[in-house]
Amino acid sequence: MKFRFLSLIKNPNGRAAEALTALTANGGDINKGQSFWTSVKKQFKKNKLAVFSFRFILFMAFVAVFADFLANEKPLIAKYEGSIYFPVLKSYAVDLGMAEWPSDFQNIDWKQLEYDWSLFPPIPYLPKNLDENNIHSVSPLGDQNVKSRRWRHWLGTDELGHDILSAMIHGTRIALLVGIVSMSIASLIGIMLGSMAGYFGDEKLKMSRGRLIMNIIFFIFAMFYAFGSRGYVMKDAMDESMGSFLLEMFISIAIFFIVMWIGNLIARLLKFIPFFGKKISIPVDIIVSRIIEIMLSVPTLFLIISIVAIVKKPSLFIVMGIIGLTSWTTIARFIRAELLRVRSLEYIEAAHALGYSEFRTIFRHAIPNALSPVLIAIAFGIASAILTESTLSFLGIGVPAETLTWGSLLSAARQSPTAWWLAIFPGFAIFITVTLYNLVGEGLTDALDPRLRK
């Protein structure tokens, strides 16, 4: 097979592209009858516990996505004064800044309106709702002061009268959102830095002095004009609505790339000057490795607590960003090690022989075939991020006080030692979620182990 592959590369009739495609599809390892990922999927299904964990995570994702339809003070659909409304769906448009509530529906108690007819969610409470008739931690097994069984607090209430079941449902959204978003940030940083370190090493990446100097200088300008000077604008947009924040974030990213583009445009002009046009090797591997060592030498939890503590206004987005910015080192180390192996394989040589650019070779062929260990790191990383967020919420750091999470419910249990439900339900949810992601990670570890494949 290797002889035929090398002959295809030497053959100028264009069939080398077919060989490259075949090898890339199988991660550089030709298996008769099935691709690499088909083999991984088949091996993963053999681990029944991992498959069950993955399916349960999908169920939790369903609960997180449809939390507003499962637990909400607003009706799903209602007919009021002859008109039909969808208040839950309307609230999404209002939160995104795309609509406003009519005057009749502003600052009202949705349960007290006299509807022609209405359909409420299974749990007719939001986590922020206060039931003044069931304060001081009402037990789920005790008597409750409610109008009917329909309005019962099935998991009890806390000291202020918040419904615990509603908080648990919406807490699922927060937990999964923190885990997925923070690890997405960590994956983006880790894959980019790790792949550059592994693929280019210390000698392969060459850059002109002018381009290097301009990129460093304009990177500082780009960060200042895109994020530093617009900090208050983004903060106000975050307070206004999610849609406004996403728009301002997009504008900041656009400003960043425009400033960097200007810097590279100037670098093109400088290349005609001999001193600035001379190319030098960039020791990417050494730089990235030293950064990783510095990050690993600092206790992550204490670093996160220190950063969050100096933030004036707590925000869940800030917590997710900080966790992501401090959790990329494991991913970077894994993909760096894989790229050190992958960069010398035949299909990378074929890409070079076909004249592909380094950019295309890295992102189309090298990185996709080096993501196997990264998937394992991401699975374990999501569990770690959820545990970190729960720890911060338990300590009352970083997360807004009005946001009820699993960690904040555990913290409330300290004030009411007899309210066992405040400790058991969120504690069990944290334990189950972290365990599920760890089991999925172990299943991926076994599925990606070539020694277990038959």
N, C-alpha and C positions, 0 to 999 in steps of 0.2 A: 504494500500500500504506500509506504514512504517513497519507494522508487518511482511509482506511478505519479505520486504527487509532485516530486521534484521534476519529473519529466514534463508535467503539465506547466510548471512555472517556466521552464526553459522554452516550451513550445510557444511560438509567437502567434498561434492561431486564435488566441483569446479564450481558450478553455480554462485558463488559470482562475478566472473569476468563478467558474463552476466549482472548482476544487476549494476555493476560499469559502464560498457559500456553504458547501457541504461540511467543511470542518468547523466553521463558525456556528452552524446550527447545532453541532454536537459538543460545543465547548472545546474543540480541538481533540476530541476523543471519539473515534468512529466506533459506534456500536451497531451491530446488524439488527434491523427490525424495529428499533425504537430510538428516539432522541434522548438527550441527557435529561431534560426536564420531565419527559414521560417516565423515565426510569426513577427519577426522584419522587414523582407523584405516586408511582406504584409502590415504592418502598415506604413512603410516608403512610399510606393507607394500611400497611401491615401493623402499624402501631395504633391499636384501637384507642388507647387512652389519649394519644395526641389528636386523633381524629375527633373524638368526643369533645376534647378541649377546644379545638378549632370551631366546631359547630356551636358550642356554648358561647364562644366569643362572638360569633355571628349573631346569636340571639341577643346578647348584650348590646351589640351594635344596633340591632333593630330597636331595642328599648331606648337607646340613646338618641337615635334619629327621630323617633316618634314620641319622645318624652312629653312634648306639649299636647299631644293627642291622648296620652294616657293619664296625665295628671295636670289639671288646669282648672282655674276658677271660672274661665269663660266657657260657654257652650260650644260644641263642635259646629252645630247648626241651630238656628233659632228663627222663629217668625215673630217679629215684634212690630206692632202697629201696622200690620198688613204687608210688611216687607220681610224678605228672607235674608239673613245675614250669616256669614261664616266668620265669627269673631277670632277663632284661633288662627286661621289663615290670614286674616286681616292684620293680626298682630305682627306677623312676619314682615309684611310690607311696611308697617309703621316702624319697626325696628331698623329696617334697611333705609329708612328715610324716603321711601317711595310713596307714602300715603300718610294721611292723618285721620285720627278718629273724628267722627261727627260729634257735634256739640252734645248730643244726647248721651253719648257713650264715654264722655270724659269725666274722670274722677267719680265713678259710680261703683256700687256693689252689684256685681253681675248676678248674684244669687237672689237679690231682692227685686229685680225687674219683673214686671208682670207680662210674661211672654204669652203669645197665642199658643205656642208650643215650643219645646226646646229639647235638645239632646246634649247632655253633659258627658264629659269623659268619665271613665270608670272611677277615677280618684278626683273628686271635685275640689281639689285644693292645689295651690301653688306653694312652693317652699317658703316664699316670703309672707304668705297669709298668716295672720294671727287670729286664732280662735279664742276670744276672750272668755268663752264659757268652758274651755278645757285647758286652762293654764296650770302651771306647777306640775308638769310632767305626769300626764294622765296615762295610766297603764293600758296596753292594748287588750288586756284580759279583764280590766275593771269596768265599772260603770262610767259612762260618758254622757255629758249633757248635750245631746244632739236631738234634732227634730225627728229623725227616723234613722233606720239602719243604713239608708242610702248615704248619710253624711257622717258615718262612723269613721273614726281614725283607727285603721286596722293595725297599724304598728305603734299606736300611741302618739303622744305629743311630747315636746320638750318643755322647759321651764316657761317659755314665752307663749306657747300654744301653737308652734309650728307642727304641721303634719309630717311625721317621720317617713311614712311610705312615699309621699310626694318628694321629700328631700332625697330619699334613696334613689328614686327613679331619675330625678334630674341630676343627682350626684353621679350616676352612671355616665351621663353625657359628659360631665366635667372630667371624670377620671379618664375616659377613653380619649377625649379631646386633648387633654394634657399629654397623654402618652403618645398619641399619633402625631400631633403637631410638633411637640418637642423633639421626637425622634426623626421627623421629617427634616427639621432644621439641622439636627446632628448628622443625619445621613448625607445631606447636601454638602455640608462642610467637610465631613470625614471622607466622603468619596472623592471630592475634588482634590483635597490636599494629599490624601493617601495615594490616589492614582498617579498624581504628578510626581510624588516622591518615588514610587515604585517603578514607574515607566521611564522617567527621565534620569533618575539617579543623580549623580553629582557632575556628570560631564556632558550628558546628551542634550540638555536644554541650553541653547545659545541665544543670546540676545545682544543687540547693539547697546553700547553705553548710553546713547541718547534715549533709546526706548526705555531702558531700565530707569534712568534718572527721571524721565517724564512720567512714567507710570507711578513711581514712588511719590513724586510731588503732587501729581493730579489725583492720586488716590486720597491724599489728605484733603485736598480741596473738594473732591467728590463727596467724601463722608461729611464734611462740614456743611456744604450747600444742600445736600440731599437729606440729611438727617439732623445734623446739629442745629442749623438755623431754622429748620422747620419743626423742631420739637414741640413747640407750643401749638402749632397748627394741627399736628397729628394728635396731640393730647386732647384738644378741643373736639376734633373729629371723633375720637374714641368715645368721648362723653356724649356726643350727639347721637350717633347711630353707627352700626357696624358697616353699613354701606358707605357712609362718609369716610370712615377710617380706611376701608379698603381702597377707596378712590385716592385719598391722600398718600397712602402707601405706594400705590402704582405711580403716582406723580413723583414721589421721592426716588423710586427705583429708576424711572426714566431720566431724572436729573443726574443720577449717579452715572448711568451709562453714557449720557451725552457728554458729561465732563471728562470721563475716561476716554471717549472717542476723540475729543479735542486734544487731549494729551498725546494720544497716539498719532494724530494728524501732525502735530508739531514735531514728533519724533521722526516722522518720515522726511521732514525737511532737514532735520539735523544730520541725517545719515550722509549728506553730501560733504559734511565736515569730517576730515579723516579721524580726528580724535573721537568724536561721537559716533562715527559710523563703524568703528572697530567692534567686532563681536567678541563677547566674553562668555565663559561658561558660568551658569548659575547653579550653585550647589543646593539644589532643591531638596534632596534627600536629607542632607545634614540640617538644613533650616527647619524642615517639617519635623524631623526626629527630635531636635532640641525643643521645639514648641510642645511636642507631645510630652516629653520628659518634664517640662516645667508645669504643664497642666496636671500631670499625674502626681507631682510632688506636693500639690496643694490639696487638702481635704475638700472634696467637692461640696459636701453638705454645708460646711462652714463658709465656703466661698459664696454659695448661693444665699445663705442667710445674711452674710455681710452685704452683698449687693442689694438684696431685697430690702434690707433694713434702712438703707439710705434713700430709697424711693419715697417721694412725698405722698403719692396717692397709690395705694395698692391696686394691682390689676392682675387678672388671671393671664392676660396676654404677656405681661412682663415675666411672670413665673414661667410660662411655657418657653419664652425666648431664652431666659437664663438657663433653664435646664438643658435646652438644646445646645446652647453655646458652651456648656461645660461637659457634654456627654458624647462628643464626637471622637474622642481619642481612640476608643476601642475599635470603632469602625475604620478609622484611618489606619490603624496598625494592621488590621485584617486585610484590607484591600491593598495596602502597600506590599505585604508579603505575597499576596496572590499575583500582583502585577510584576514583581521580581521574577516569578516563575513564568507567567504568561508571555512576557515580552520577548522571550527567546524561542517561543514555539513556532511551528512551521507556518501557521496561517497569518501570523504577524509578519513574517518574512515575505509571505505572498502579497500581503497588502503593500509592503514597501516596494516589492518588485513591480506591482501594478501602478505604482506612482501615486498612491493615495497620500493625502496630507497627514501629518501627525495628528491633527485634530480629529479627522475622520477615523483614523486607525484606533485612537484611544476610545472615542465615544461609540463607535459602531462595532468594534471587534474586541478590544482589550477589556474594557470595563464590563460589558454584558457577560463575558465569560469568566469574570472574577468576582461576581456578586454572591456566589454560593455562601461563603462564610459570613458575608455582610447580613444576609437574611437572618441568620442565627443571632448575630449581635443585635439586630433591630428587635427581634422578638424578646430577648432578655432585657434590652434597653427600655422597651415600653413598660415592662413590669417594674423596672427600677424607677422610671419617671413617675409612674402612678404612686409608688411607695414614697418617693421624695415629695410629691405634691401633698400626699396625705400627712406626711410629717410636718411640712410647713403649715398646713391648715390646722393641725393639732396644736402647733405652737402659736397659732394666730399671727403668722408672718406671711406677708405677700398677698394673700387672698383677701378681698374685701370682706368686711365683717358681715354684710348683709347676704353674702353668698354662702349657702349651706352646702358643704361637701361632706364626704365620708369622714375626713379628718376632723372637721369642725364639729361634727356630731359626736365623735369620740371625745373631743375636748369638753363638750357640754356635759358628758357623763361624769367628769370630775366634780362638777358643781352639784350634781344630784347622784350621790353614791347609790341610792336605793333604786334609781331608774335603770334597771338592768338592760332594758331594751335600747337605751342610747349607746350602750357599749357593744352589745352582742350583734345587732344587725349591721351597723357599719363596719365593725371589726371583722365579721364574717365575710362581708362583701369584699373588703380589701384583701383578706387572706385568699378567697376563692379566685379573684381576678389575677392577683400576682401568681398564684399557683398555676392557673390556666395558661398564662403566657410562658411560664417556665416549662410547662409540659410540651407546649407547641415548639419551643426552642429546642428541647431535648429530642423531640420527634424529627425536627429538621436536621439536627446534628447527626442522628442515625441515618436519615434518608440520604444525606449528602456524603456519607462515609463510603468511599468506593470499596472498602473491604467487606461491606455487608451486602453488596449487590451480587446477584447470581446471574 
